[in-house]
Amino acid sequence: MFSLDRTKNDTSTLLDLLRALAAQMVCVGHTWNLTFTFFGGATQTLIPDIGVLLFFVLSGFVIAFTLHERTKADDYSLLNYAVERFARIYSAYAPALILIAVLDYSAWALGVERFRLDSAASFLKNLVMLQGYPGRWGGDTFGSAGQLSTLAIEFHIYFFVGGLFFFCKGRDQIAGLVLAIATATVPLFHFAERPDASHGLFVLWLLGFGGYFVAINMRIDRLVTVACAILSILLFWKWRGSHVRGDEYALAAQPYFALFFVSLAIAAQGQNWLRRFQSIVGFFAGYSYSLFLIHFTIVKIVVWHLTSPLWVRFVLAILISNFVAWLFAMVTEARHKQLARWILRRMASFRTVTARP
């Protein structure tokens, strides 16, 4: 039986490792492009795009686990889910937007070329996840943080799928349906492959989501885990041959990528060697979200402001981004569970007060 118990197999640790790896791929890839491609004429790397693919398929898989496991408890409501997702995202996202605004202003005041001040309206639209929203309500990503467009897609997917899940489960049905309708625009916009959308990233997320339910309904033994390990290698090779360079988000190759991921997760059910690295994997995974949020601005400041050799700027930008993200995470994303509990307590207190005669 498929299990994410860390003491039984390596799958949970593997998911943390892939989360940390995806964040580092985005950071290192963006640093390469802003350093060696921008100034040195090197070929642009597409590693950041592959990192985003990992984020999306992993996110779908983990949210499926969260909804499936936690709704086994009768008292787990749509409100619990929504508050947990909100706290997980905004515990770091809101402070990150403020930090990005401060860094952008500081870089502009210091005369760093190519830095421009963005508007308060843009900040507010990003704050409520309207970057990339189709139609007149939407806007561009705020300031120097061009990577935040995919985060808005994730945010809307969380609530759209969560609302539908509770509706289909027969729990908080009206609220679930209302939430799904309210957040449907962005996921459905990014469901179809079109020039002005992110080429079906919602499809990849759904493949990860569905992959979890395939995994938990499999009878997993030694033969299955070995077969899935071999299959994951073949599927990754197939994906490499199927995807179009420069268009990593293209829909045609995404099923291979999702099947590679799910096969790898199942293969790890038969392994225990990653457990010895849990502490170091947990360390890097613990600030991966923060790294994604703030690295782009930091990299731009380091690479565009320094006049040292390109390789020095490249290394420094990566190291500084990781160090700042680690510090930032300790006071933001690491406290998301406390934030969720505080919000739920405040809401419970409010309901108690309003219910009194």
C-alpha positions as CSV (number, residue, x, y, z in Angstrom):
1,M,0.0,0.0,0.0
2,F,1.3,3.5,-0.9
3,S,2.5,5.4,2.1
4,L,4.0,8.8,2.7
5,D,5.2,7.9,6.2
6,R,8.9,9.0,6.4
7,T,9.8,6.1,8.6
8,K,8.6,3.4,6.1
9,N,10.1,4.5,2.8
10,D,11.8,7.3,0.9
11,T,8.9,8.8,-1.0
12,S,8.2,11.6,1.3
13,T,11.9,12.5,1.5
14,L,12.1,12.3,-2.3
15,L,9.2,14.8,-2.6
16,D,11.1,17.2,-0.3
17,L,14.2,16.7,-2.4
18,L,12.4,17.4,-5.6
19,R,10.8,20.5,-4.1
20,A,14.3,21.8,-3.1
21,L,15.7,20.8,-6.4
22,A,13.0,22.6,-8.3
23,A,13.7,25.8,-6.4
24,Q,17.4,25.6,-7.0
25,M,16.8,24.9,-10.7
26,V,14.8,28.1,-11.0
27,C,17.3,30.1,-9.0
28,V,20.5,28.8,-10.8
29,G,18.8,28.9,-14.2
30,H,17.7,32.5,-13.8
31,T,21.1,33.4,-12.6
32,W,22.8,31.8,-15.6
33,N,20.5,33.6,-18.0
34,L,20.9,37.0,-16.3
35,T,24.7,36.6,-16.1
36,F,26.2,34.6,-18.9
37,T,23.3,34.8,-21.4
38,F,22.6,38.5,-20.9
39,F,26.2,39.7,-20.6
40,G,28.3,36.9,-22.1
41,G,26.2,35.8,-25.1
42,A,25.9,32.2,-23.9
43,T,23.0,30.0,-24.8
44,Q,19.9,30.6,-22.6
45,T,19.2,27.7,-20.3
46,L,15.6,26.4,-19.9
47,I,16.3,24.8,-16.5
48,P,14.0,27.4,-14.8
49,D,11.1,26.2,-16.9
50,I,11.7,22.6,-16.0
51,G,11.9,23.6,-12.3
52,V,8.4,25.1,-12.7
53,L,7.1,21.9,-14.3
54,L,8.4,20.0,-11.2
55,F,6.7,22.5,-8.9
56,F,3.3,22.0,-10.6
57,V,3.3,18.2,-10.9
58,L,4.5,18.0,-7.3
59,S,1.9,20.5,-6.1
60,G,-0.9,18.5,-7.6
61,F,0.3,15.3,-6.1
62,V,0.7,16.8,-2.6
63,I,-2.6,18.6,-2.6
64,A,-4.3,15.3,-3.6
65,F,-2.7,13.7,-0.6
66,T,-3.7,16.6,1.7
67,L,-7.3,16.5,0.6
68,H,-7.6,12.7,0.7
69,E,-6.0,12.2,4.1
70,R,-7.4,15.2,6.0
71,T,-11.0,14.8,4.9
72,K,-11.0,11.4,6.5
73,A,-11.6,13.4,9.7
74,D,-15.3,14.4,9.9
75,D,-14.4,17.8,11.4
76,Y,-12.0,18.8,8.6
77,S,-14.0,21.5,6.6
78,L,-13.5,23.6,3.5
79,L,-12.7,26.4,5.8
80,N,-9.8,24.4,7.4
81,Y,-8.4,23.7,3.9
82,A,-8.8,27.3,2.6
83,V,-7.2,28.8,5.7
84,E,-4.3,26.3,5.5
85,R,-3.7,27.1,1.8
86,F,-4.0,30.8,2.4
87,A,-1.5,30.7,5.3
88,R,0.9,28.5,3.4
89,I,1.1,30.9,0.5
90,Y,0.7,34.3,2.2
91,S,2.9,33.7,5.2
92,A,5.8,34.3,2.8
93,Y,4.2,35.9,-0.2
94,A,2.9,39.1,1.4
95,P,6.3,39.8,3.1
96,A,8.1,38.9,-0.1
97,L,6.2,41.5,-2.1
98,I,7.1,44.1,0.5
99,L,10.8,43.0,0.4
100,I,10.8,43.1,-3.4
101,A,9.3,46.7,-3.4
102,V,12.0,47.8,-0.9
103,L,14.8,46.2,-2.9
104,D,13.5,47.6,-6.2
105,Y,13.4,51.1,-4.7
106,S,16.9,50.7,-3.2
107,A,18.3,49.5,-6.5
108,W,16.6,52.3,-8.3
109,A,17.9,54.9,-5.8
110,L,21.4,53.5,-6.1
111,G,21.2,53.9,-9.8
112,V,21.3,50.2,-10.8
113,E,20.6,50.2,-14.5
114,R,17.4,48.5,-15.8
115,F,15.6,48.9,-12.4
116,R,12.3,50.8,-12.7
117,L,9.8,51.6,-10.0
118,D,6.4,49.9,-10.4
119,S,3.0,51.4,-9.4
120,A,1.0,50.9,-6.2
121,A,-1.8,49.5,-8.4
122,S,0.5,46.8,-9.7
123,F,1.5,46.0,-6.1
124,L,-2.1,45.6,-5.0
125,K,-3.0,43.5,-8.0
126,N,-0.1,41.2,-7.2
127,L,-1.1,41.1,-3.6
128,V,-4.5,39.7,-4.4
129,M,-3.1,37.3,-7.1
130,L,-4.3,39.1,-10.1
131,Q,-1.0,39.0,-12.0
132,G,-1.7,37.3,-15.3
133,Y,-5.4,37.3,-14.7
134,P,-7.3,37.4,-18.0
135,G,-9.2,40.5,-18.9
136,R,-9.2,44.0,-17.5
137,W,-8.8,43.0,-13.9
138,G,-5.4,41.4,-14.5
139,G,-2.0,43.0,-14.6
140,D,1.7,42.2,-15.0
141,T,4.0,40.8,-12.3
142,F,5.2,43.4,-9.8
143,G,8.5,45.2,-10.3
144,S,11.5,42.9,-10.8
145,A,9.7,39.7,-9.8
146,G,8.7,38.3,-13.2
147,Q,8.6,34.7,-11.8
148,L,5.5,35.4,-9.7
149,S,3.1,34.8,-12.7
150,T,3.1,31.0,-12.1
151,L,2.4,31.5,-8.4
152,A,-0.9,33.1,-9.2
153,I,-1.9,30.2,-11.3
154,E,-1.1,27.8,-8.4
155,F,-3.0,29.9,-6.0
156,H,-6.2,29.9,-8.0
157,I,-5.8,26.1,-8.8
158,Y,-5.6,25.4,-5.0
159,F,-9.0,26.9,-4.4
160,F,-10.7,25.8,-7.6
161,V,-9.8,22.2,-7.1
162,G,-10.3,22.3,-3.4
163,G,-13.8,23.7,-3.8
164,L,-14.7,21.1,-6.3
165,F,-13.3,18.3,-4.1
166,F,-15.5,19.3,-1.1
167,F,-18.5,19.7,-3.4
168,C,-18.0,16.2,-4.8
169,K,-17.4,14.8,-1.4
170,G,-20.7,16.1,-0.2
171,R,-19.2,18.3,2.5
172,D,-19.7,22.1,2.5
173,Q,-21.1,21.7,-0.9
174,I,-22.6,25.2,-1.4
175,A,-19.5,26.9,-0.2
176,G,-17.3,24.6,-2.3
177,L,-19.2,25.3,-5.4
178,V,-19.2,29.0,-4.8
179,L,-15.4,28.9,-4.2
180,A,-14.8,26.8,-7.3
181,I,-16.8,29.2,-9.5
182,A,-15.1,32.3,-8.0
183,T,-11.6,30.9,-8.7
184,A,-12.3,29.0,-12.0
185,T,-11.1,31.7,-14.4
186,V,-7.4,31.3,-14.1
187,P,-7.2,27.5,-14.0
188,L,-9.5,27.2,-17.0
189,F,-7.6,29.9,-18.9
190,H,-4.4,27.9,-18.4
191,F,-6.0,24.6,-19.2
192,A,-6.0,25.1,-22.9
193,E,-2.9,25.5,-25.0
194,R,-2.9,29.0,-26.4
195,P,-0.3,31.7,-27.1
196,D,-1.3,34.0,-24.2
197,A,-1.4,31.3,-21.5
198,S,1.1,29.1,-19.8
199,H,0.3,26.2,-22.1
200,G,-1.7,23.9,-20.0
201,L,0.1,24.1,-16.7
202,F,-3.2,23.2,-15.1
203,V,-3.3,20.0,-17.0
204,L,0.2,19.1,-15.6
205,W,-1.1,19.9,-12.1
206,L,-4.1,17.7,-12.6
207,L,-2.0,14.9,-13.9
208,G,0.0,15.1,-10.6
209,F,-3.3,15.2,-8.7
210,G,-4.7,12.2,-10.4
211,G,-1.4,10.3,-10.2
212,Y,-1.7,10.3,-6.4
213,F,-5.0,8.4,-6.6
214,V,-3.5,6.0,-9.1
215,A,-0.7,5.3,-6.7
216,I,-2.8,4.7,-3.6
217,N,-4.9,2.2,-5.4
218,M,-2.0,0.1,-6.5
219,R,-0.7,-3.0,-4.8
220,I,2.9,-2.1,-4.3
221,D,5.5,-4.8,-3.9
222,R,9.2,-5.2,-4.8
223,L,8.5,-6.0,-8.4
224,V,6.3,-2.9,-8.8
225,T,8.8,-0.6,-7.3
226,V,11.6,-1.9,-9.5
227,A,9.4,-1.8,-12.6
228,C,8.5,1.8,-11.8
229,A,12.1,2.8,-11.3
230,I,13.0,1.5,-14.8
231,L,9.8,3.1,-16.2
232,S,10.7,6.5,-14.7
233,I,14.0,6.5,-16.5
234,L,12.3,5.5,-19.8
235,L,9.6,8.1,-19.4
236,F,12.1,10.9,-18.6
237,W,14.0,9.9,-21.7
238,K,10.7,10.0,-23.7
239,W,9.9,13.4,-22.3
240,R,13.3,14.8,-23.3
241,G,12.7,13.6,-26.9
242,S,9.1,14.9,-27.0
243,H,9.3,18.3,-25.5
244,V,10.1,21.3,-27.8
245,R,13.2,23.2,-26.7
246,G,12.1,26.8,-25.8
247,D,8.5,25.6,-25.2
248,E,8.9,23.5,-22.1
249,Y,5.3,24.1,-21.0
250,A,3.9,22.7,-24.2
251,L,1.0,20.3,-23.6
252,A,2.1,17.5,-25.8
253,A,5.0,16.4,-23.6
254,Q,3.4,16.9,-20.2
255,P,1.9,13.5,-19.8
256,Y,5.4,11.9,-20.1
257,F,6.7,14.3,-17.4
258,A,3.8,13.6,-15.0
259,L,4.1,9.8,-15.5
260,F,7.9,10.1,-14.9
261,F,7.2,11.8,-11.6
262,V,4.5,9.4,-10.4
263,S,6.6,6.4,-11.4
264,L,9.5,7.8,-9.5
265,A,7.4,8.4,-6.4
266,I,6.1,4.8,-6.5
267,A,9.7,3.5,-7.0
268,A,10.8,5.3,-3.9
269,Q,8.3,3.2,-1.9
270,G,10.8,0.3,-2.0
271,Q,13.8,2.4,-0.9
272,N,15.1,3.6,2.5
273,W,18.5,5.0,1.7
274,L,17.3,8.6,1.4
275,R,16.3,8.6,5.1
276,R,19.9,9.2,6.2
277,F,19.8,12.5,4.3
278,Q,16.5,13.7,5.7
279,S,18.0,16.5,7.8
280,I,19.9,18.1,4.9
281,V,17.0,17.6,2.5
282,G,14.6,19.1,5.0
283,F,16.9,22.1,5.4
284,F,17.0,23.0,1.7
285,A,13.3,22.1,1.2
286,G,12.4,24.3,4.2
287,Y,13.2,27.6,2.4
288,S,12.5,26.5,-1.2
289,Y,9.3,28.5,-1.5
290,S,11.0,31.7,-0.1
291,L,13.9,31.1,-2.6
292,F,11.4,31.0,-5.4
293,L,9.7,34.2,-4.3
294,I,12.7,36.5,-3.8
295,H,15.7,35.2,-5.7
296,F,15.0,37.0,-9.0
297,T,15.2,40.4,-7.5
298,I,18.3,39.6,-5.5
299,V,20.0,38.0,-8.6
300,K,19.2,41.1,-10.7
301,I,20.7,43.5,-8.1
302,V,23.9,41.4,-7.7
303,V,24.5,40.7,-11.4
304,W,23.6,44.1,-12.6
305,H,25.3,46.1,-9.9
306,L,28.6,44.4,-9.5
307,T,31.5,44.9,-12.0
308,S,33.4,41.8,-11.0
309,P,34.0,38.9,-13.5
310,L,30.8,37.1,-14.6
311,W,31.6,33.8,-12.8
312,V,32.0,35.7,-9.5
313,R,28.7,37.5,-10.0
314,F,27.1,34.1,-10.9
315,V,28.3,32.4,-7.7
316,L,27.6,35.3,-5.4
317,A,24.1,35.8,-6.7
318,I,23.2,32.2,-6.0
319,L,24.8,32.1,-2.6
320,I,23.3,35.4,-1.5
321,S,19.9,34.4,-2.8
322,N,20.0,31.2,-0.8
323,F,21.2,32.8,2.4
324,V,18.7,35.6,2.3
325,A,15.9,33.1,1.5
326,W,16.9,30.9,4.4
327,L,16.8,33.9,6.8
328,F,13.5,35.1,5.3
329,A,11.9,31.7,5.5
330,M,12.6,31.4,9.2
331,V,10.3,34.3,10.0
332,T,7.8,33.7,7.2
333,E,7.0,30.4,5.6
334,A,8.3,28.3,8.6
335,R,5.5,29.8,10.6
336,H,2.6,29.1,8.3
337,K,1.1,26.5,10.5
338,Q,1.0,28.9,13.4
339,L,-0.6,31.5,11.2
340,A,-3.3,29.0,10.1
341,R,-4.0,28.1,13.7
342,W,-4.2,31.8,14.7
343,I,-6.6,32.6,11.9
344,L,-8.9,29.6,12.7
345,R,-8.9,30.6,16.4
346,R,-9.8,34.2,15.6
347,M,-12.6,33.0,13.2
348,A,-13.9,30.6,15.9
349,S,-13.9,33.5,18.5
350,F,-15.7,35.7,16.1
351,R,-18.4,33.1,15.4
352,T,-18.8,32.6,19.2
353,V,-19.3,36.3,19.8
354,T,-21.7,36.8,17.0
355,A,-23.7,33.7,18.0
356,R,-24.4,35.1,21.5
357,P,-27.9,36.6,22.0
